[in-house]
Amino acid sequence: MGGESMKRLAFACTIATAAMLGTAAQAEPIMLDFVGKTVQSTTPYMTGEADGVFHLVSKWMPLEAPGTPLDGATGECFGAAAMVAGKMTGDGYCVYRDAGGDSITLRWWMANAAAPRGYWQFTGGTGMWAGAVGGGQWVDTPGEAENTGLSHVTGSVEFQ
């Protein structure tokens, strides 16, 4: 094989290898759609009939999210929200431990919400969660027992 042919073959192999490595490195997002059960400890500080500030804490029971890396995770969320004329704006953080013991941190927020609903985003963690990116939405509804809630969580996670 001549010098020019060898260069072309080497170039073709380099391109093919780069294409294979690029494909392998691109992770597909994992879609999330589950309902988490919480025990809530909310302290309201009412400043009017439809106005107030709320200190929010919720402890999550083990998540039932089969087929996702969040299955079995437990943790707590905390933050604060202000209500003005019946609409809530607030934010906070959640810290979980997955079934393998790694930590997961995410931020949640809501803006001008007439019901407890908003958005969330991964902010870090340990192990595979250190490079997690993604987020989505959440909607809270009352649970069956006093001081309990259900959070419908949707979104996605991708590991970098």
Contacts in CASP RR format, 6 or more apart in sequence:
PFRMAT RR
TARGET T0000
AUTHOR 0000-0000-0000
METHOD contacts of the structure
MODEL  1
MGGESMKRLAFACTIATAAMLGTAAQAEPIMLDFVGKTVQSTTPYMTGEA
DGVFHLVSKWMPLEAPGTPLDGATGECFGAAAMVAGKMTGDGYCVYRDAG
GDSITLRWWMANAAAPRGYWQFTGGTGMWAGAVGGGQWVDTPGEAENTGL
SHVTGSVEFQ
1 9 0 8 1.000
27 158 0 8 1.000
27 159 0 8 1.000
27 160 0 8 1.000
28 158 0 8 1.000
29 134 0 8 1.000
29 156 0 8 1.000
29 157 0 8 1.000
29 158 0 8 1.000
30 68 0 8 1.000
30 69 0 8 1.000
30 156 0 8 1.000
30 157 0 8 1.000
30 158 0 8 1.000
31 155 0 8 1.000
31 156 0 8 1.000
32 65 0 8 1.000
32 68 0 8 1.000
32 70 0 8 1.000
32 136 0 8 1.000
32 153 0 8 1.000
32 154 0 8 1.000
32 155 0 8 1.000
32 156 0 8 1.000
32 157 0 8 1.000
33 153 0 8 1.000
33 154 0 8 1.000
33 155 0 8 1.000
34 63 0 8 1.000
34 64 0 8 1.000
34 65 0 8 1.000
34 68 0 8 1.000
34 70 0 8 1.000
34 152 0 8 1.000
34 153 0 8 1.000
35 64 0 8 1.000
35 150 0 8 1.000
35 151 0 8 1.000
35 152 0 8 1.000
35 153 0 8 1.000
36 60 0 8 1.000
36 61 0 8 1.000
36 63 0 8 1.000
36 64 0 8 1.000
36 150 0 8 1.000
36 151 0 8 1.000
36 152 0 8 1.000
36 153 0 8 1.000
37 60 0 8 1.000
37 61 0 8 1.000
37 143 0 8 1.000
37 148 0 8 1.000
37 149 0 8 1.000
37 150 0 8 1.000
38 58 0 8 1.000
38 59 0 8 1.000
38 60 0 8 1.000
38 61 0 8 1.000
38 77 0 8 1.000
38 148 0 8 1.000
38 149 0 8 1.000
38 150 0 8 1.000
38 151 0 8 1.000
39 58 0 8 1.000
39 59 0 8 1.000
39 61 0 8 1.000
39 147 0 8 1.000
39 148 0 8 1.000
39 149 0 8 1.000
40 56 0 8 1.000
40 57 0 8 1.000
40 58 0 8 1.000
40 59 0 8 1.000
40 147 0 8 1.000
40 148 0 8 1.000
40 149 0 8 1.000
41 57 0 8 1.000
41 58 0 8 1.000
41 59 0 8 1.000
41 147 0 8 1.000
42 54 0 8 1.000
42 55 0 8 1.000
42 56 0 8 1.000
42 57 0 8 1.000
43 54 0 8 1.000
43 55 0 8 1.000
44 52 0 8 1.000
44 53 0 8 1.000
44 54 0 8 1.000
45 52 0 8 1.000
45 53 0 8 1.000
45 54 0 8 1.000
45 55 0 8 1.000
46 52 0 8 1.000
47 53 0 8 1.000
50 83 0 8 1.000
50 84 0 8 1.000
50 85 0 8 1.000
50 86 0 8 1.000
51 83 0 8 1.000
51 84 0 8 1.000
51 85 0 8 1.000
51 86 0 8 1.000
52 82 0 8 1.000
52 83 0 8 1.000
52 84 0 8 1.000
53 80 0 8 1.000
53 81 0 8 1.000
53 82 0 8 1.000
53 83 0 8 1.000
54 80 0 8 1.000
54 81 0 8 1.000
54 82 0 8 1.000
54 83 0 8 1.000
54 88 0 8 1.000
55 79 0 8 1.000
55 80 0 8 1.000
56 77 0 8 1.000
56 78 0 8 1.000
56 79 0 8 1.000
56 80 0 8 1.000
56 81 0 8 1.000
56 92 0 8 1.000
57 76 0 8 1.000
57 77 0 8 1.000
57 78 0 8 1.000
57 79 0 8 1.000
58 76 0 8 1.000
58 77 0 8 1.000
58 78 0 8 1.000
58 149 0 8 1.000
58 151 0 8 1.000
59 75 0 8 1.000
59 76 0 8 1.000
60 73 0 8 1.000
60 74 0 8 1.000
60 75 0 8 1.000
60 76 0 8 1.000
60 77 0 8 1.000
60 94 0 8 1.000
60 96 0 8 1.000
61 74 0 8 1.000
62 72 0 8 1.000
62 73 0 8 1.000
62 74 0 8 1.000
63 70 0 8 1.000
63 71 0 8 1.000
63 72 0 8 1.000
63 73 0 8 1.000
63 74 0 8 1.000
63 96 0 8 1.000
64 71 0 8 1.000
64 72 0 8 1.000
65 71 0 8 1.000
65 72 0 8 1.000
65 73 0 8 1.000
68 157 0 8 1.000
69 98 0 8 1.000
69 128 0 8 1.000
69 157 0 8 1.000
70 96 0 8 1.000
70 98 0 8 1.000
70 104 0 8 1.000
70 157 0 8 1.000
71 99 0 8 1.000
72 98 0 8 1.000
72 99 0 8 1.000
73 96 0 8 1.000
73 97 0 8 1.000
73 98 0 8 1.000
73 99 0 8 1.000
73 104 0 8 1.000
74 96 0 8 1.000
74 97 0 8 1.000
75 94 0 8 1.000
75 95 0 8 1.000
75 96 0 8 1.000
75 97 0 8 1.000
76 94 0 8 1.000
76 95 0 8 1.000
77 92 0 8 1.000
77 93 0 8 1.000
77 94 0 8 1.000
77 108 0 8 1.000
78 92 0 8 1.000
78 93 0 8 1.000
78 94 0 8 1.000
79 90 0 8 1.000
79 91 0 8 1.000
79 92 0 8 1.000
79 93 0 8 1.000
80 90 0 8 1.000
80 91 0 8 1.000
80 92 0 8 1.000
81 88 0 8 1.000
81 89 0 8 1.000
81 90 0 8 1.000
81 91 0 8 1.000
81 110 0 8 1.000
82 88 0 8 1.000
82 89 0 8 1.000
82 90 0 8 1.000
86 114 0 8 1.000
87 112 0 8 1.000
87 113 0 8 1.000
87 114 0 8 1.000
88 110 0 8 1.000
88 112 0 8 1.000
88 113 0 8 1.000
88 114 0 8 1.000
88 116 0 8 1.000
89 110 0 8 1.000
89 111 0 8 1.000
89 112 0 8 1.000
89 113 0 8 1.000
90 109 0 8 1.000
90 110 0 8 1.000
90 111 0 8 1.000
91 107 0 8 1.000
91 108 0 8 1.000
91 109 0 8 1.000
91 110 0 8 1.000
92 107 0 8 1.000
92 108 0 8 1.000
92 109 0 8 1.000
93 105 0 8 1.000
93 106 0 8 1.000
93 107 0 8 1.000
93 108 0 8 1.000
93 123 0 8 1.000
94 104 0 8 1.000
94 105 0 8 1.000
94 106 0 8 1.000
94 107 0 8 1.000
94 108 0 8 1.000
94 120 0 8 1.000
95 103 0 8 1.000
95 104 0 8 1.000
95 105 0 8 1.000
96 103 0 8 1.000
96 104 0 8 1.000
96 105 0 8 1.000
96 106 0 8 1.000
97 103 0 8 1.000
97 104 0 8 1.000
98 104 0 8 1.000
98 129 0 8 1.000
102 125 0 8 1.000
102 126 0 8 1.000
102 127 0 8 1.000
102 128 0 8 1.000
102 129 0 8 1.000
103 125 0 8 1.000
103 126 0 8 1.000
103 129 0 8 1.000
104 122 0 8 1.000
104 124 0 8 1.000
104 125 0 8 1.000
104 129 0 8 1.000
104 132 0 8 1.000
105 122 0 8 1.000
105 123 0 8 1.000
105 124 0 8 1.000
105 125 0 8 1.000
105 129 0 8 1.000
106 120 0 8 1.000
106 121 0 8 1.000
106 122 0 8 1.000
106 123 0 8 1.000
106 124 0 8 1.000
106 135 0 8 1.000
107 120 0 8 1.000
107 121 0 8 1.000
107 123 0 8 1.000
108 118 0 8 1.000
108 119 0 8 1.000
108 120 0 8 1.000
108 138 0 8 1.000
109 118 0 8 1.000
109 119 0 8 1.000
109 120 0 8 1.000
110 116 0 8 1.000
110 117 0 8 1.000
110 118 0 8 1.000
110 119 0 8 1.000
111 118 0 8 1.000
115 139 0 8 1.000
115 140 0 8 1.000
116 139 0 8 1.000
116 140 0 8 1.000
117 137 0 8 1.000
117 138 0 8 1.000
117 139 0 8 1.000
117 140 0 8 1.000
118 137 0 8 1.000
118 138 0 8 1.000
118 139 0 8 1.000
119 135 0 8 1.000
119 136 0 8 1.000
119 137 0 8 1.000
119 138 0 8 1.000
120 135 0 8 1.000
120 136 0 8 1.000
120 137 0 8 1.000
120 138 0 8 1.000
120 153 0 8 1.000
121 134 0 8 1.000
121 135 0 8 1.000
121 136 0 8 1.000
122 129 0 8 1.000
122 132 0 8 1.000
122 133 0 8 1.000
122 134 0 8 1.000
122 135 0 8 1.000
122 157 0 8 1.000
124 130 0 8 1.000
124 131 0 8 1.000
124 132 0 8 1.000
125 131 0 8 1.000
125 132 0 8 1.000
128 159 0 8 1.000
131 159 0 8 1.000
131 160 0 8 1.000
132 157 0 8 1.000
132 158 0 8 1.000
132 159 0 8 1.000
132 160 0 8 1.000
133 157 0 8 1.000
133 158 0 8 1.000
133 160 0 8 1.000
134 155 0 8 1.000
134 156 0 8 1.000
134 157 0 8 1.000
134 158 0 8 1.000
135 155 0 8 1.000
135 156 0 8 1.000
135 157 0 8 1.000
136 153 0 8 1.000
136 154 0 8 1.000
136 155 0 8 1.000
136 156 0 8 1.000
137 153 0 8 1.000
137 154 0 8 1.000
137 155 0 8 1.000
138 151 0 8 1.000
138 152 0 8 1.000
138 153 0 8 1.000
138 154 0 8 1.000
139 151 0 8 1.000
139 152 0 8 1.000
140 149 0 8 1.000
140 150 0 8 1.000
140 151 0 8 1.000
140 152 0 8 1.000
141 149 0 8 1.000
141 150 0 8 1.000
141 152 0 8 1.000
142 148 0 8 1.000
142 149 0 8 1.000
142 150 0 8 1.000
143 149 0 8 1.000
143 150 0 8 1.000
END
